Amino acid sequence: MSNFQDWSVGISAAEASFGAVATIARHLEFTEPKPFGINRGVKQGAGIRPGTRVARSARRVRTIKQASGDITVEAYSKGLGLLLAACMGSGSASVVSGAVYQQLFTMADVLPSHNVQFGVPNSSGIIRPLTFRGCTVGSWELGGSVGDIATLKTSWDARDWDTSTAYVTPSYPTGGGLYTVEDATIYTGAFTAPTATVLASAATAVAGVKDFKVSLDNKLLTERFYANGGGLKDRQLPGTRAPAVELSVDYGANDLWDAIESDLDLSLVITLVGAALATGNETIQVSIPVLRPEDDGLPQASSPDELASQALKLTGMDGQSAAQPMWVATRTTDTAL
């Protein structure tokens, strides 16, 4: 039986049309038990009437309707394909060898929209479903500190919601494992883009990285409300998207310092590595062929008894040579997204 701890969240495959009902297809082990926040668009009339000392209930109306919120999961080697496709826009799965698949995700001009359902338990363990439609990822970030489990945080914007859609009993992948940050590899230098079955690579390991965060802001246009829309928004559209990387690095070489001073192109391939597969290892990889530094990031220490470190903020850019400004790839035994 259920109890008050039994929160759940699930997402559908891409909606057939924006805001359409879609079947919940994948449940996620999220870390923050709360649904999206709702905006009911309540407005209070301001007309003056003698003798009235408080706002009048008869002058209270609802206008537009929307919702937004975050879903944070620990980086896991199975069951993340739909979520990563929602983050980037497009995804595919290809056989590497035998039962090992590579999923490859790239940016799409129009982001998919999804149904997202939260199972909200009350004190007696009764689950009330709260289902959002027209849900699009506005931004996401992957990262963590050495010694921690890597996390993937996704921020969503939603068109509508209800509590009448039937609750879908959660089911989860079997097997798999978590990714930890100390098992990450981070490379820069000469860059080779990923293919459907081959991961990206770069030539030179970046030493001394203590923590990292790689992110993508889709710059969603979310306030698309119009007459004849019934108070519901049109599809969210991405603007000029902004890949970014933040690194905390103990100062041990001059490469990053020199790149900052000269505003040089940098590439980064960040790979989280898990358990062995029949071919290679479980993997989540983010690769960006061209980045430029956004602040000075010069070495500094808080005391003479600490190592100097660099706090780097880098923005992904279009070098007009690579096919994509950013890729995400996974190696997994999942046969489909």
N, C-alpha and C positions, 0 to 999 in steps of 0.2 A: 504494500500500500504506500501511497505518497505521504510525505510530511512537509513541513514548512520550508525544508531545505531544498526541495526538488524543483528549482528553477531550471528552465531550459530555453534555448534559442535555436531556431532553425531557419534556413533560407531556401528559397526556391531556385530552380534554374531561371534563366532570363525570362521575364514576362513576354508573352506573345505580342501584346500591345501595352503601351504605358499605362500602368495602374490596373491592369487586368488581374483577375484572380488566378493564382498559380499554385500548384501543389508544392508543399514544403518537401524538399528532396534531401537536405543535408543538415544534420544537427552538429553544433559546435560546442566544445567544452569551454565556455567563456568564464572569465574570472571575476566579473563585476555583476552581481545579481540585481540588475535594474533594467527596465525597458527604456525605449526612447522617450524623451520628453515631448509632450503634446502642446500645441498652440491652437486653442479653440477660436482665436480671432474675436474675442469678446470686446465690444465697444460700449461705452456708457454715454447716453445722450447728455448734452450739456444745457439744454433749454431751461430757462428760469421760469418758475411758477411761484407766486407769493404763497407763503405758508409752508413751503417745502424746505426742510432742514437737512435732509440726507438724499442721496441719489435714489431715483425712483426705479423700481424693478421693471415697470412697464416701458422704460426707456433704455433697456439693456438688450443688445442684439448680438448675434454671432455673424461674423463676416467670413474671412478666409480661414482655411483649415490646413495645417501642416504639422510635421513632427521632425525631430532630429535627435541624434544621440550616437553613442559609441558602442562598439563591440570589441572587446579585447580578448584575445586567445593566446595561450602559450604556443610557440612555434612547434608544430608536430609534423611528423613525417607522412601522415595519411589524412585524407579527408579535407584538405585545404584548397582543392582545385577550384571549386565554385567561388570561394571567397577571393582567391587571387585573381580570377577572371573578372570579378566585380570590381576589384581595385584597379586593374589595368585597362580593361575593356574587351580584350580578346584573349582566348586561350586555346591550346590544342594539346593533344596527347599522342605520343608516338612511341612505338616499341623500340627500345634500345637493344635488348637481347632477352629472349625467353620471357620471363614474367616481370622484367624491369622496364618501366616506362619513364619517359621524360615528358614533363609538361612544360610548355613554353608560353609565356604571357607577354603581350605587347600592347601598346597604347592603341585605342580605337577612337575615331572621331566622335562617335556617339557612344556613351557608356550604357551598358545594359541596366535595366531596372529589375527589381526583384520584390517578391513578397518576403517579409521577415516576420516570424511568429515567436513571441515570447510566451512561455508558460509561467504564469505568476501564481505561486502557491499561497493560500491563506493560512491562518494559524492552525486550522484543522487538516491541512494537507490537501484541500480541494484546489485543483488547478483551474484557473481562469485563463483562457487564451486571449492574447492581445496581438492582433495581426495587422501589420502595416503593409501598405501597397505603394507601388511607385517609389521604391527605395533605391537610391543611387549613392555610391561611395564618393564623398567629397574629398577625402584625403586619407592617407594611411601612413603608418610608420612601423618599421621593423628594427629591432635592436635590443640592446641591453649592455650590462657591464660584465666583465670577466668574473666568474663565480656565480652568475645568475642564469636562469632559464631565459632564453630569448623570447620576446613577446611581439605579437602583431596586433596593432591597434588600428581599427577602421572606424572612420567617422562618416555617418550616413545622413542623408536628407530624404524625407518621406512625404508622399503626397496625401495619404489618407490612412485611416485605421478603423477597425471595428473590433468588437468582442463577440461577434456572432459566428465567425468562421470556426468550424470544428477544430478542436485540438488534435494535433498530430503527435502521436506517442513517439518520443525520441528514440532514435537508433544511432549507433555509432560504429565506426570502423573497428575491426579487430586488428591486433598487432600494432606495429609502429612504435615510435618513441619520440621523446622530446629532444630539442636542440638546445645545447648550452653554449654560452658565448665563448668560453675558453677553447672550444673546438672550432671556432671560426678561423678561416684563413682570409687575409686581406692582401690583395696584390694591386700594383699599379704598373705603369710603363707600357711597353708595346702591347696593344690590345687586339685580341681575336674575338670576334662576336660569336655568340652561340648559334647553333643550328637546331633543327628539330630534334636531333639525337645526340648532339655534342654540346657540352657546357662551354661557357666563355672562359677565357684565360687572359692573364696579363703576366708580364715578365718578372717583376721585382716584388718580393714580399715587403710589406710595410711593417717594420718592427716597432714594438713598444706600445701597441694600441691597447688601451685600458677599457674603453667602451666605444660603442658606435651607435648611430641611428641613421638609417637611410629612409627617406620619405618621398612621397609624391603628393603634391597639392593639385587636385584637378581643377581648381579655380571655378567651381560650379556656379552657374547662374541659377539661383534658386527662387528668386522672387518673380516668377513668370505667371502672374495672376492677371486675368483679363475678364471683361464682360462676356457673358454667355458661358463662362466656365463653371458656374455653380459654386464658386468659392474654392475650387480646387486648381492647383497649379498645372501648367503644361510641363512637359518633360524638362528636367534639369539638363543643361548643356555645359560641357567643359569649355573653359577659356584657355588662355596661354598657360600651359601646365608647367609645374615647377618641381623637377626632381632635385633632391638635396641630400647631402651627407654631412653629418657631424661626427667628428672623431676627437677623442682625447688621447694624446700620444705623448709618452715620455720622450724627451729630446735626446736623441742618440745619433742623429745624422742630419746633414744640412739639406737634403733633397727637398723636404716640404717647405723649409724656410726659403730656399731659393725660388721655389715655385710661387710662393706668396709675393716675394719682392718683385718678381718679373711678370706676375700675372700670367703664368704659363698654363697651358692645358694639362690637366691630370686625368688619367683614367682610373677607375676603381672596379675591382671584381671582389665582391664580398660573398663568401661561401660558408654557410653553416653545414657542418658535416656530421652525420649520424652513423648508425650501425651499418655494417657491411651488407650489401646485397649480392646477388649472384654476379652482377656486373657493377663494379663501383660501390658507392655508398649512398645511403639516404642523404638527400641534399636539398637545401633551399639556397638559391644563388640570386643575387642582384648584381647586374653589371651595367655600368654607365661609361660610355667611351670618352666623353669630354666633360670635365668639370672645371670651374674657375673658383678661386678663393673669394669669399665675400667680406672678410675682415682681416686684421693684421695677423692674428694667430701666432704671434712670435712667442718663443719660449719664455716662461716665467715660473717662479716658485713662490709659495706663500711664506716660506722661511728658508734659512740657509741649510736646514737639516732635511729638506725635501728635494727630490729630483725636479729639475725644470721640466715642464710639460707644455704642450701646445694644444690649445682648443681651436680646432679647425672647423670652419663652416664653408662648405663647398656647394655650388649650384650647378646642376646639370645643364648643359647647353647643346645646341645643335651645331656640330662641327661640319655639317653638310658633306660628310663622307660616309658615315655609318648609316645603315638602313634604318636604325631606330635610335632615339636618344636614351633609351633605357629598356632593359629586359629583366624579367623575373623568370627563373627556371626552377623546376624541382625534379629530383629523381625519387621514384616511389614505386611501390607495387600496386598502386591504384590504377585500374585499367581505363578509367575515364575521369573527366573533371568532376 
